[in-house]
Amino acid sequence: EADIYQTPRYLVIGTGKKITLECSQTMGHDKMYWYQQDPGMELHLIHYSYGVNSTEKGDLSSESTVSRIRTEHFPLTLESARPSHTSQYLCASSGRGYEQYFGPGTRLTVT
Amino acid sequence: GENVEQHPSTLSVQEGDSAVIKCTYSDSASNYFPWYKQELGKGPQLIIDIRSNVGEKKDQRIAVTLNKTAKHFSLHITETQPEDSAVYFCAAVITGGSYIPTFGRGTSLIVHP
């Protein structure tokens, strides 16, 4: 069982609210990732980080931002939530190898 | 960049049957190919992987085959059980590069008891 955690697991929020999705891992992994998973299952990389103070945008354009101040923590923030942000958000990490360890996900609904 | 195609998108089998999911990739530099299983309400989890210097790898009821020339790899599940029902993702990675996998679109496998 991978030691990577996401909170909250479910979130329903109104349009215009600022939200932060939390992701933490206790494996000491340098690399962390955020994916958006659409209802059709496909995984879209929206942000990634190779270590502290390193953040990059992924393939899918996203209005979210991330930070990496500590190795174990990689939060994702939406400054102003919109219905188009409704989705499943998955956090993952990887160490020296290529295997990605995924958290359980946050299901976000913006009304 | 790399492009990974995965088929079928949905696969329905009877318990005890075999299931095969196929993927193709475009970049010949890709040399690591993991398969992930995502159960309902959970994140994907690695179930098996194969490197480009190997043609086949088995782990109990699951196996993966790789054809580098044709740039395709497949997941085989034998004697399927209801607990095999999940979404399966293939991926391709260029080791020594960005470490970021290119995922296929996923296959929803349904095993009927």
Chai-1 contact restraints between the chains, C-beta under 6 A:
chainA,res_idxA,chainB,res_idxB,connection_type,confidence,min_distance_angstrom,max_distance_angstrom,comment,restraint_id
A,M41,B,V87,contact,1.0,0.0,6.0,A-B,restraint_1
A,M41,B,G106,contact,1.0,0.0,6.0,A-B,restraint_2
A,E42,B,R105,contact,1.0,0.0,6.0,A-B,restraint_3
A,L43,B,F103,contact,1.0,0.0,6.0,A-B,restraint_4
A,L90,B,G43,contact,1.0,0.0,6.0,A-B,restraint_5
A,Y98,B,Y32,contact,1.0,0.0,6.0,A-B,restraint_6
A,Y98,B,V93,contact,1.0,0.0,6.0,A-B,restraint_7
A,E99,B,L46,contact,1.0,0.0,6.0,A-B,restraint_8
A,F102,B,G43,contact,1.0,0.0,6.0,A-B,restraint_9
A,F102,B,P44,contact,1.0,0.0,6.0,A-B,restraint_10
A,G103,B,G43,contact,1.0,0.0,6.0,A-B,restraint_11
A,P104,B,K42,contact,1.0,0.0,6.0,A-B,restraint_12
A,P104,B,G43,contact,1.0,0.0,6.0,A-B,restraint_13
A,G105,B,G43,contact,1.0,0.0,6.0,A-B,restraint_14
